[in-house]
Amino acid sequence: MPGTNSSTGANNGSSKRASPDSSSDAAAGTAASGGGLGSGERAVSKRPKISSSEGSPIKEDGWATALSGETTKPYFGRLQAFLDKQYASKVIYPPRDKLFNAFDSCPLSNVKVVILGQDPYHQPGQAHGLAFSVMKGVMQPPSLRNMVKEAVSCCGITPTKSGNLDSWCSQGVLLLNTVLSVERSKANSHKNQGWEKFTDAVVRELNKGDRRLVFLLWGKPSQKKGALIDSSKHRVITCAHPSPLSATRKPDPFIGSECFKKANDALEELGHGGVDWNVL
């Protein structure tokens, strides 16, 4: 990507065996929930209600309309059929009605920052459809803990044990994973089922819009989306994934990257207000 990137993030700890969060964050989720069955269990197996844009499972009208052409394509139908079987027979996260929570929590017209993750947390009680975020009352997984530490360091936010990032979404931060579902305890288990094509379409939609945005791409899977972003128009900030498995990995470590400060600086340059990165 051209010179608007803060770093290239070429060596960022993405693993063929599992996503960076798969071992370190799994332990945190089990401890937080007592290891029992989570809210993403088979009981939550119904498809999300169709929105006002026919064929779309997304409730937020702006996103539903913008992605209506995508959600009616054959590959998306195959993906939904795959999910029907998965939710009916296995423990899948997030709960089915939270699959598109990233879009419903951050209307398209409000988006000014995009944070791209990999796939959801895969232990009980954690994932609720927002990349890196956990439900209220759940302890921070290690990746999120590193994110909070970095925001404390570079932006002076108040240290917290909360891990719910709804307040970021309400300010225009889209928390989007590249793959939106996962089987319990099996990181990357829903890879190559169609989600990557869908989230490519999301990034293309954001890229072509009139509003100039800030993209935070952490880790190799999310940085692959950088090829879809016009970095002469938008600001693209890259570094390693915040997982403890990669957060200090050179040449572009997450720790010390000041990515949240850089994002706010870029927002000011683009004429947007900065984000209050406090986790409430």
GUTIGU-228921 format. One record per residue (C-alpha): residue in one letter; x, y, z; residue number from 0. Coordinates in Angstrom, 2 decimals. Each point is the difference from the previous one (the first is absolute). Layout:
REM residues N
{resn: A&x: X&y: Y&z: Z&resi: NUM} $
...
REM end
This chain:
REM residues 280
{resn: M&x: 0.00&y: 0.00&z: 0.00&resi: 0} $
{resn: P&x: 1.21&y: 3.56&z: -0.68&resi: 1} $
{resn: G&x: 1.60&y: 2.25&z: 2.55&resi: 2} $
{resn: T&x: -3.09&y: 0.71&z: 2.10&resi: 3} $
{resn: N&x: 0.62&y: -3.20&z: 1.93&resi: 4} $
{resn: S&x: 1.73&y: 0.34&z: 3.34&resi: 5} $
{resn: S&x: 1.68&y: -3.40&z: -0.45&resi: 6} $
{resn: T&x: -0.25&y: -3.04&z: -2.20&resi: 7} $
{resn: G&x: -0.87&y: -2.65&z: 2.56&resi: 8} $
{resn: A&x: 1.62&y: -2.65&z: -2.16&resi: 9} $
{resn: N&x: 1.01&y: -2.31&z: 2.83&resi: 10} $
{resn: N&x: -2.79&y: -0.02&z: 2.49&resi: 11} $
{resn: G&x: -0.41&y: -3.38&z: 1.57&resi: 12} $
{resn: S&x: -2.82&y: -1.45&z: -2.07&resi: 13} $
{resn: S&x: 0.05&y: -3.77&z: 0.48&resi: 14} $
{resn: K&x: -1.04&y: -2.82&z: -2.28&resi: 15} $
{resn: R&x: -1.02&y: -2.02&z: 3.05&resi: 16} $
{resn: A&x: -2.19&y: 2.59&z: 1.63&resi: 17} $
{resn: S&x: -0.65&y: 3.70&z: 0.19&resi: 18} $
{resn: P&x: 2.22&y: 1.97&z: 2.42&resi: 19} $
{resn: D&x: -2.78&y: 0.10&z: 2.57&resi: 20} $
{resn: S&x: -0.72&y: -3.72&z: -0.08&resi: 21} $
{resn: S&x: 2.08&y: -1.11&z: 2.98&resi: 22} $
{resn: S&x: 0.48&y: 3.07&z: 2.16&resi: 23} $
{resn: D&x: -3.52&y: 1.41&z: -0.28&resi: 24} $
{resn: A&x: -1.65&y: -3.41&z: 0.34&resi: 25} $
{resn: A&x: 1.23&y: -0.41&z: 3.54&resi: 26} $
{resn: A&x: -1.36&y: 3.39&z: 0.98&resi: 27} $
{resn: G&x: -3.44&y: -0.81&z: -1.38&resi: 28} $
{resn: T&x: -0.21&y: -3.32&z: 1.81&resi: 29} $
{resn: A&x: 0.99&y: 1.60&z: 3.28&resi: 30} $
{resn: A&x: -2.53&y: 2.79&z: -0.45&resi: 31} $
{resn: S&x: -2.91&y: -2.29&z: -0.73&resi: 32} $
{resn: G&x: 0.79&y: -2.92&z: 2.24&resi: 33} $
{resn: G&x: 0.54&y: -2.23&z: -3.04&resi: 34} $
{resn: G&x: -3.71&y: -0.77&z: -0.50&resi: 35} $
{resn: L&x: -2.09&y: 0.26&z: -3.12&resi: 36} $
{resn: G&x: -0.13&y: 3.56&z: -1.31&resi: 37} $
{resn: S&x: -2.67&y: 2.16&z: -1.53&resi: 38} $
{resn: G&x: 1.01&y: -1.03&z: -3.51&resi: 39} $
{resn: E&x: -1.35&y: -3.52&z: 0.46&resi: 40} $
{resn: R&x: -2.33&y: -2.02&z: -2.18&resi: 41} $
{resn: A&x: -3.06&y: 1.59&z: 1.60&resi: 42} $
{resn: V&x: 0.82&y: 3.22&z: -1.86&resi: 43} $
{resn: S&x: -0.33&y: -1.52&z: -3.48&resi: 44} $
{resn: K&x: -2.58&y: 2.13&z: -1.78&resi: 45} $
{resn: R&x: 1.12&y: 2.27&z: -2.77&resi: 46} $
{resn: P&x: -0.02&y: 3.75&z: 0.72&resi: 47} $
{resn: K&x: -3.19&y: 1.74&z: -1.08&resi: 48} $
{resn: I&x: -0.01&y: 1.35&z: -3.52&resi: 49} $
{resn: S&x: 0.42&y: 3.76&z: -0.14&resi: 50} $
{resn: S&x: -1.85&y: 2.48&z: -2.14&resi: 51} $
{resn: S&x: 2.37&y: -0.81&z: -2.87&resi: 52} $
{resn: E&x: -1.34&y: -3.31&z: -1.27&resi: 53} $
{resn: G&x: 2.40&y: -2.91&z: 0.39&resi: 54} $
{resn: S&x: 2.29&y: 1.67&z: 2.49&resi: 55} $
{resn: P&x: 0.50&y: -1.28&z: 3.56&resi: 56} $
{resn: I&x: 1.39&y: 3.40&z: 1.01&resi: 57} $
{resn: K&x: -2.44&y: 2.16&z: 1.95&resi: 58} $
{resn: E&x: 1.66&y: 3.40&z: -0.48&resi: 59} $
{resn: D&x: -1.57&y: 1.49&z: -3.12&resi: 60} $
{resn: G&x: 3.10&y: 1.73&z: -1.37&resi: 61} $
{resn: W&x: 2.08&y: -3.16&z: 0.05&resi: 62} $
{resn: A&x: -2.90&y: -2.20&z: -1.08&resi: 63} $
{resn: T&x: -0.55&y: 2.14&z: -3.08&resi: 64} $
{resn: A&x: 3.70&y: 0.36&z: -0.85&resi: 65} $
{resn: L&x: 0.62&y: -3.75&z: 0.28&resi: 66} $
{resn: S&x: -3.31&y: -1.20&z: -1.45&resi: 67} $
{resn: G&x: 1.69&y: -1.04&z: -3.22&resi: 68} $
{resn: E&x: 2.49&y: -2.08&z: 1.95&resi: 69} $
{resn: T&x: -2.42&y: -1.76&z: 2.33&resi: 70} $
{resn: T&x: -2.02&y: -1.30&z: -2.95&resi: 71} $
{resn: K&x: 2.94&y: -1.60&z: -1.80&resi: 72} $
{resn: P&x: 0.24&y: -3.81&z: -0.20&resi: 73} $
{resn: Y&x: 3.13&y: -0.22&z: 2.17&resi: 74} $
{resn: F&x: -1.80&y: 1.84&z: 2.82&resi: 75} $
{resn: G&x: -2.89&y: -2.43&z: -0.21&resi: 76} $
{resn: R&x: 2.47&y: -2.89&z: 0.28&resi: 77} $
{resn: L&x: 1.59&y: 1.71&z: 3.00&resi: 78} $
{resn: Q&x: -3.39&y: 0.34&z: 1.69&resi: 79} $
{resn: A&x: -0.76&y: -3.68&z: -0.66&resi: 80} $
{resn: F&x: 3.36&y: -0.95&z: 1.51&resi: 81} $
{resn: L&x: -0.80&y: 2.09&z: 3.07&resi: 82} $
{resn: D&x: -3.46&y: -1.58&z: 0.32&resi: 83} $
{resn: K&x: 1.64&y: -3.41&z: 0.33&resi: 84} $
{resn: Q&x: 2.77&y: 1.24&z: 2.28&resi: 85} $
{resn: Y&x: -2.30&y: 1.77&z: 2.46&resi: 86} $
{resn: A&x: -2.38&y: -2.98&z: 0.03&resi: 87} $
{resn: S&x: 2.66&y: -2.59&z: 0.82&resi: 88} $
{resn: K&x: 2.95&y: 1.75&z: 1.67&resi: 89} $
{resn: V&x: 0.85&y: 2.80&z: 2.41&resi: 90} $
{resn: I&x: 0.64&y: 3.09&z: -2.13&resi: 91} $
{resn: Y&x: 0.93&y: 3.54&z: 0.98&resi: 92} $
{resn: P&x: -1.26&y: 2.68&z: 0.04&resi: 93} $
{resn: P&x: -3.70&y: -0.69&z: 0.63&resi: 94} $
{resn: R&x: -1.78&y: -0.15&z: -3.36&resi: 95} $
{resn: D&x: -1.89&y: 3.23&z: 0.62&resi: 96} $
{resn: K&x: 3.31&y: 1.80&z: 0.61&resi: 97} $
{resn: L&x: 1.76&y: -1.05&z: -3.22&resi: 98} $
{resn: F&x: -0.47&y: 3.44&z: -1.56&resi: 99} $
{resn: N&x: 0.25&y: 2.02&z: 3.20&resi: 100} $
{resn: A&x: 2.97&y: 1.97&z: -1.35&resi: 101} $
{resn: F&x: -2.27&y: 1.53&z: -2.66&resi: 102} $
{resn: D&x: -3.03&y: 0.45&z: 2.22&resi: 103} $
{resn: S&x: 2.13&y: 1.73&z: 2.68&resi: 104} $
{resn: C&x: 1.73&y: 2.40&z: -2.40&resi: 105} $
{resn: P&x: -2.24&y: 1.39&z: -2.77&resi: 106} $
{resn: L&x: 1.69&y: 0.40&z: -3.36&resi: 107} $
{resn: S&x: -0.55&y: 3.76&z: 0.01&resi: 108} $
{resn: N&x: 1.86&y: 0.30&z: 3.33&resi: 109} $
{resn: V&x: 3.13&y: -2.01&z: -0.83&resi: 110} $
{resn: K&x: 3.28&y: 1.92&z: 0.27&resi: 111} $
{resn: V&x: 2.40&y: -2.67&z: 1.33&resi: 112} $
{resn: V&x: 0.20&y: -3.66&z: -1.02&resi: 113} $
{resn: I&x: 1.80&y: -2.53&z: 2.20&resi: 114} $
{resn: L&x: 0.40&y: -3.35&z: -1.73&resi: 115} $
{resn: G&x: 0.48&y: -3.12&z: 2.08&resi: 116} $
{resn: Q&x: 0.26&y: -3.66&z: -0.98&resi: 117} $
{resn: D&x: -2.69&y: -2.35&z: 1.31&resi: 118} $
{resn: P&x: -2.13&y: 0.15&z: 3.17&resi: 119} $
{resn: Y&x: 1.06&y: -1.11&z: 3.46&resi: 120} $
{resn: H&x: -0.81&y: -3.70&z: 0.23&resi: 121} $
{resn: Q&x: -0.66&y: -0.59&z: 3.70&resi: 122} $
{resn: P&x: -3.32&y: 0.33&z: 1.89&resi: 123} $
{resn: G&x: -1.35&y: 3.43&z: 0.87&resi: 124} $
{resn: Q&x: 2.46&y: 2.06&z: -2.04&resi: 125} $
{resn: A&x: -1.00&y: 0.70&z: -3.62&resi: 126} $
{resn: H&x: -3.00&y: 2.24&z: -0.72&resi: 127} $
{resn: G&x: 0.67&y: 1.04&z: -3.59&resi: 128} $
{resn: L&x: 2.46&y: 2.86&z: 0.56&resi: 129} $
{resn: A&x: 3.66&y: -0.67&z: -0.77&resi: 130} $
{resn: F&x: 2.12&y: -0.08&z: 3.18&resi: 131} $
{resn: S&x: -2.94&y: 0.92&z: 2.24&resi: 132} $
{resn: V&x: -1.57&y: -2.24&z: 2.65&resi: 133} $
{resn: M&x: -3.36&y: 0.14&z: 1.69&resi: 134} $
{resn: K&x: -0.41&y: 2.10&z: 3.11&resi: 135} $
{resn: G&x: 1.26&y: -1.68&z: 3.15&resi: 136} $
{resn: V&x: 2.48&y: -2.23&z: -1.85&resi: 137} $
{resn: M&x: 3.69&y: 0.47&z: 0.76&resi: 138} $
{resn: Q&x: 2.26&y: 1.37&z: -2.73&resi: 139} $
{resn: P&x: 1.66&y: -2.63&z: -2.18&resi: 140} $
{resn: P&x: 3.76&y: 0.56&z: -0.36&resi: 141} $
{resn: S&x: -0.25&y: 1.72&z: -3.40&resi: 142} $
{resn: L&x: -2.50&y: 2.53&z: 1.31&resi: 143} $
{resn: R&x: 2.09&y: 0.47&z: 3.11&resi: 144} $
{resn: N&x: 2.92&y: 1.02&z: -2.21&resi: 145} $
{resn: M&x: -2.26&y: 2.36&z: -1.91&resi: 146} $
{resn: V&x: -1.07&y: 1.73&z: 3.18&resi: 147} $
{resn: K&x: 3.60&y: 0.26&z: 1.20&resi: 148} $
{resn: E&x: 1.03&y: 1.59&z: -3.29&resi: 149} $
{resn: A&x: -2.88&y: 2.49&z: 0.15&resi: 150} $
{resn: V&x: 0.96&y: 0.85&z: 3.60&resi: 151} $
{resn: S&x: 3.59&y: 0.57&z: -1.12&resi: 152} $
{resn: C&x: -0.61&y: 2.09&z: -3.12&resi: 153} $
{resn: C&x: -3.33&y: 1.69&z: 0.73&resi: 154} $
{resn: G&x: -0.15&y: 0.12&z: 3.79&resi: 155} $
{resn: I&x: -3.28&y: -1.85&z: 0.35&resi: 156} $
{resn: T&x: -1.09&y: -1.24&z: 3.41&resi: 157} $
{resn: P&x: 1.18&y: -3.56&z: 0.72&resi: 158} $
{resn: T&x: -2.91&y: -2.40&z: 0.23&resi: 159} $
{resn: K&x: -0.86&y: -3.67&z: 0.27&resi: 160} $
{resn: S&x: -3.04&y: 0.39&z: -2.23&resi: 161} $
{resn: G&x: 0.19&y: -1.57&z: -3.43&resi: 162} $
{resn: N&x: -3.19&y: 1.20&z: -1.66&resi: 163} $
{resn: L&x: 0.67&y: 2.35&z: -2.93&resi: 164} $
{resn: D&x: -3.54&y: 1.17&z: -0.74&resi: 165} $
{resn: S&x: 1.08&y: 3.56&z: 0.83&resi: 166} $
{resn: W&x: 2.51&y: -0.11&z: -2.86&resi: 167} $
{resn: C&x: -2.71&y: -1.09&z: -2.45&resi: 168} $
{resn: S&x: -2.25&y: 2.87&z: 1.08&resi: 169} $
{resn: Q&x: 2.78&y: 2.39&z: -1.06&resi: 170} $
{resn: G&x: 0.32&y: -1.43&z: -3.50&resi: 171} $
{resn: V&x: 2.52&y: -2.81&z: 0.51&resi: 172} $
{resn: L&x: -0.89&y: -3.10&z: -2.04&resi: 173} $
{resn: L&x: 1.34&y: -3.09&z: 1.78&resi: 174} $
{resn: L&x: 0.06&y: -2.55&z: -2.79&resi: 175} $
{resn: N&x: 1.53&y: -3.46&z: -0.10&resi: 176} $
{resn: T&x: 1.05&y: -1.46&z: -3.35&resi: 177} $
{resn: V&x: -1.92&y: -3.18&z: 0.90&resi: 178} $
{resn: L&x: -3.18&y: 0.52&z: 2.05&resi: 179} $
{resn: S&x: -0.57&y: -3.41&z: 1.61&resi: 180} $
{resn: V&x: 1.98&y: -2.81&z: 1.62&resi: 181} $
{resn: E&x: -0.55&y: -3.38&z: 1.62&resi: 182} $
{resn: R&x: 0.69&y: -0.27&z: 3.71&resi: 183} $
{resn: S&x: 3.70&y: -0.59&z: 0.76&resi: 184} $
{resn: K&x: 0.89&y: -0.19&z: -3.72&resi: 185} $
{resn: A&x: 1.60&y: 3.21&z: -1.22&resi: 186} $
{resn: N&x: -0.31&y: 0.56&z: -3.76&resi: 187} $
{resn: S&x: -2.57&y: -2.81&z: -0.25&resi: 188} $
{resn: H&x: -2.27&y: 2.11&z: -2.24&resi: 189} $
{resn: K&x: 2.79&y: 1.21&z: -2.24&resi: 190} $
{resn: N&x: -0.56&y: -0.32&z: -3.77&resi: 191} $
{resn: Q&x: -3.77&y: -0.43&z: 0.28&resi: 192} $
{resn: G&x: -0.86&y: 3.35&z: -1.62&resi: 193} $
{resn: W&x: 0.52&y: 2.52&z: 2.77&resi: 194} $
{resn: E&x: 3.22&y: 1.31&z: -1.53&resi: 195} $
{resn: K&x: -1.81&y: 0.80&z: -3.25&resi: 196} $
{resn: F&x: -2.75&y: 1.75&z: 1.93&resi: 197} $
{resn: T&x: 2.37&y: 2.13&z: 2.08&resi: 198} $
{resn: D&x: 1.96&y: 0.84&z: -3.15&resi: 199} $
{resn: A&x: -3.26&y: 1.46&z: -1.32&resi: 200} $
{resn: V&x: -0.42&y: 1.97&z: 3.24&resi: 201} $
{resn: V&x: 3.47&y: 1.53&z: -0.37&resi: 202} $
{resn: R&x: -0.67&y: 0.83&z: -3.66&resi: 203} $
{resn: E&x: -3.21&y: 1.75&z: 0.99&resi: 204} $
{resn: L&x: 1.82&y: 2.05&z: 2.62&resi: 205} $
{resn: N&x: 2.82&y: 0.78&z: -2.38&resi: 206} $
{resn: K&x: -2.26&y: 1.39&z: -2.74&resi: 207} $
{resn: G&x: -2.02&y: 2.23&z: 2.31&resi: 208} $
{resn: D&x: 0.39&y: 3.76&z: 0.02&resi: 209} $
{resn: R&x: 1.16&y: 0.10&z: 3.61&resi: 210} $
{resn: R&x: 3.73&y: -0.31&z: 0.63&resi: 211} $
{resn: L&x: 0.66&y: -2.61&z: 2.66&resi: 212} $
{resn: V&x: 2.71&y: -1.34&z: 2.28&resi: 213} $
{resn: F&x: 0.74&y: -3.72&z: -0.23&resi: 214} $
{resn: L&x: 1.86&y: -1.84&z: 2.76&resi: 215} $
{resn: L&x: 1.28&y: -3.30&z: -1.39&resi: 216} $
{resn: W&x: 1.47&y: -2.31&z: 2.64&resi: 217} $
{resn: G&x: 1.48&y: -3.32&z: -1.06&resi: 218} $
{resn: K&x: 0.48&y: -1.67&z: -3.35&resi: 219} $
{resn: P&x: -3.61&y: -1.04&z: -0.78&resi: 220} $
{resn: S&x: -1.31&y: 3.53&z: 0.48&resi: 221} $
{resn: Q&x: 2.94&y: 1.54&z: -1.85&resi: 222} $
{resn: K&x: -0.86&y: -2.03&z: -3.08&resi: 223} $
{resn: K&x: -3.05&y: 2.24&z: -0.23&resi: 224} $
{resn: G&x: 2.36&y: 2.93&z: -0.46&resi: 225} $
{resn: A&x: 0.16&y: -0.79&z: -3.71&resi: 226} $
{resn: L&x: -3.67&y: 1.06&z: -0.19&resi: 227} $
{resn: I&x: 0.59&y: 3.41&z: 1.59&resi: 228} $
{resn: D&x: 1.01&y: 3.15&z: -1.86&resi: 229} $
{resn: S&x: 2.66&y: 1.31&z: 2.37&resi: 230} $
{resn: S&x: 0.27&y: 3.26&z: -1.92&resi: 231} $
{resn: K&x: -3.54&y: 0.72&z: 1.16&resi: 232} $
{resn: H&x: -0.22&y: -1.74&z: 3.37&resi: 233} $
{resn: R&x: 2.51&y: -0.34&z: 2.84&resi: 234} $
{resn: V&x: 1.30&y: -3.53&z: 0.57&resi: 235} $
{resn: I&x: 1.84&y: -0.85&z: 3.22&resi: 236} $
{resn: T&x: 1.55&y: -3.45&z: 0.32&resi: 237} $
{resn: C&x: 1.85&y: -1.92&z: 2.68&resi: 238} $
{resn: A&x: 0.16&y: -3.46&z: 1.53&resi: 239} $
{resn: H&x: -3.02&y: -1.62&z: 1.59&resi: 240} $
{resn: P&x: -0.48&y: 0.89&z: 3.70&resi: 241} $
{resn: S&x: 0.07&y: -3.64&z: 1.08&resi: 242} $
{resn: P&x: 2.83&y: -0.78&z: 2.46&resi: 243} $
{resn: L&x: 1.25&y: -2.44&z: -2.63&resi: 244} $
{resn: S&x: 0.83&y: 2.86&z: -2.36&resi: 245} $
{resn: A&x: -0.44&y: 3.35&z: 1.76&resi: 246} $
{resn: T&x: 3.74&y: 0.61&z: 0.38&resi: 247} $
{resn: R&x: 1.08&y: -1.59&z: -3.24&resi: 248} $
{resn: K&x: 2.19&y: 2.13&z: -2.24&resi: 249} $
{resn: P&x: 0.18&y: 1.80&z: -2.33&resi: 250} $
{resn: D&x: -3.43&y: 1.47&z: 0.84&resi: 251} $
{resn: P&x: -0.96&y: -0.95&z: 3.56&resi: 252} $
{resn: F&x: -3.39&y: 0.93&z: 1.36&resi: 253} $
{resn: I&x: 1.45&y: 1.02&z: 3.35&resi: 254} $
{resn: G&x: 1.40&y: 3.49&z: -0.38&resi: 255} $
{resn: S&x: -1.71&y: 0.54&z: -3.37&resi: 256} $
{resn: E&x: -2.09&y: 2.92&z: 1.32&resi: 257} $
{resn: C&x: -2.64&y: -1.15&z: -2.46&resi: 258} $
{resn: F&x: -2.87&y: 1.62&z: 1.89&resi: 259} $
{resn: K&x: 1.75&y: 3.36&z: 0.13&resi: 260} $
{resn: K&x: 0.90&y: -0.30&z: -3.67&resi: 261} $
{resn: A&x: -3.63&y: -0.75&z: -0.79&resi: 262} $
{resn: N&x: -1.18&y: 3.12&z: 1.81&resi: 263} $
{resn: D&x: 2.68&y: 2.11&z: -1.67&resi: 264} $
{resn: A&x: -1.15&y: -1.30&z: -3.37&resi: 265} $
{resn: L&x: -3.65&y: 0.67&z: 0.86&resi: 266} $
{resn: E&x: 0.86&y: 3.62&z: 0.80&resi: 267} $
{resn: E&x: 1.85&y: 0.32&z: -3.31&resi: 268} $
{resn: L&x: -3.06&y: -1.36&z: -1.81&resi: 269} $
{resn: G&x: -2.32&y: 2.42&z: 1.75&resi: 270} $
{resn: H&x: -1.64&y: -2.48&z: 2.35&resi: 271} $
{resn: G&x: -0.04&y: 0.16&z: 3.75&resi: 272} $
{resn: G&x: 2.28&y: -2.38&z: 1.87&resi: 273} $
{resn: V&x: -1.19&y: -3.12&z: 1.84&resi: 274} $
{resn: D&x: -0.16&y: -0.25&z: 3.78&resi: 275} $
{resn: W&x: 1.74&y: -3.36&z: 0.37&resi: 276} $
{resn: N&x: -1.11&y: -0.50&z: 3.59&resi: 277} $
{resn: V&x: -1.59&y: -3.42&z: 0.52&resi: 278} $
{resn: L&x: -3.17&y: 0.57&z: 2.00&resi: 279} $
REM end
